[in-house]
Amino acid sequence: MGRPREIGRFEALALAACVLDVIASLIAIHFLAKGVLTAAIGLVIAVALIVWVSRGRSLIGRSVLTVWLGLGISANAFAYVATLLAGNLARANPILLTLSLVGLALNCAALFFAWSRPSTEWLRTKPA
């Protein structure tokens, strides 16, 4: 069974979301050294998980990545709700807000493709 388009879409969307998330993080922390290190570590972990799923054909990797992205999606959603409830949306950095929202959407779309039927069938079938 050949690699489905959905896996390619998952990989592209997840990697794009990683780049946007790192850029948003660096803007939010004003490029402080500690924050840059943390963002770099997060990027390495995320890319390793994405590659584990898309190149290593790992169902376990997909589950771990789902938890990793789920925590990030939940944290972003909570931050937006808190910002809205506090009435601080008008004071939010529009570039940071846009990057975060696009990254959130890309992560959700990546998970959709990672859990699609063709992706699941491909991940379950080990190469001969």
C-alpha positions in Angstrom: 0.0 0.0 0.0 1.4 3.4 -1.1 1.7 6.4 1.2 -1.7 8.2 1.2 -2.0 11.9 0.4 -3.5 12.4 3.8 -0.2 11.5 5.5 1.6 14.1 3.3 -1.1 16.7 4.2 -0.7 15.8 7.9 3.0 16.2 7.7 2.9 19.5 5.8 0.2 21.0 8.0 1.8 19.9 11.3 5.3 21.2 10.2 3.8 24.5 9.1 2.0 24.8 12.5 5.3 24.1 14.3 7.0 27.0 12.4 4.1 29.4 13.2 4.0 28.3 16.8 7.8 28.9 17.2 7.5 32.3 15.6 4.5 33.2 17.8 6.4 32.0 20.9 9.5 34.0 20.0 7.4 37.2 19.5 5.6 36.6 22.8 8.8 36.2 24.8 10.6 39.0 23.0 13.4 36.5 22.0 14.7 36.1 25.6 17.4 33.4 25.7 15.5 31.1 28.1 12.4 31.3 25.8 14.4 30.6 22.7 15.8 27.5 24.2 12.4 26.3 25.3 10.9 27.0 21.9 13.8 25.1 20.2 13.2 22.1 22.5 9.5 22.2 21.8 10.2 22.4 18.0 12.6 19.4 18.2 10.1 17.3 20.1 7.2 18.2 17.7 9.2 17.6 14.6 10.5 14.2 16.0 6.9 13.1 16.7 5.7 14.2 13.2 8.5 12.3 11.5 7.9 9.3 13.8 4.3 9.2 12.5 4.9 10.1 8.9 8.2 8.4 8.1 8.2 5.7 10.8 4.6 4.6 10.3 3.9 4.5 14.0 0.5 4.2 15.5 2.0 4.8 18.9 3.7 7.9 17.6 0.4 9.2 16.3 -1.2 8.7 19.8 1.7 10.5 21.5 1.6 13.3 18.9 -2.2 13.6 19.4 -1.7 14.1 23.1 1.2 16.6 22.5 -0.9 18.6 20.0 -4.1 18.2 22.1 -2.4 19.9 25.1 -1.2 22.8 22.9 -4.7 23.2 21.3 -6.3 23.1 24.7 -3.9 25.6 26.1 -4.5 28.0 23.2 -8.3 27.6 23.4 -8.1 28.3 27.2 -6.0 31.4 26.6 -8.4 32.7 24.0 -11.4 32.2 26.3 -9.6 33.8 29.2 -8.6 36.8 27.0 -12.2 37.1 25.8 -13.7 36.8 29.3 -11.3 39.4 30.6 -12.2 41.8 27.8 -8.5 42.1 26.7 -9.0 41.0 23.1 -8.6 44.7 21.9 -5.2 44.9 23.6 -3.9 41.6 22.2 -1.0 41.8 19.7 -2.8 41.3 16.4 0.3 39.6 14.8 0.6 37.2 17.7 -3.1 36.6 17.8 -3.2 35.8 14.0 -0.2 33.5 14.2 -1.6 31.6 17.1 -5.1 31.2 15.5 -3.6 30.0 12.2 -1.3 27.6 14.1 -4.3 26.3 16.0 -6.3 25.7 12.8 -3.3 24.0 11.2 -2.8 21.7 14.2 -6.5 20.8 14.1 -6.4 20.1 10.4 -3.2 18.0 10.8 -4.8 15.9 13.4 -7.8 15.4 11.2 -5.6 14.0 8.4 -3.5 12.0 10.8 -6.6 10.2 12.0 -8.3 9.8 8.6 -9.2 6.4 7.4 -6.5 6.2 4.7 -3.9 7.3 7.2 -5.0 4.8 9.8 -5.0 1.9 7.3 -1.5 2.9 6.1 -0.1 3.2 9.6 -1.5 -0.3 10.4 0.1 -1.9 7.4 3.8 -2.5 7.8 5.9 -2.5 4.6 7.0 -5.8 3.4 
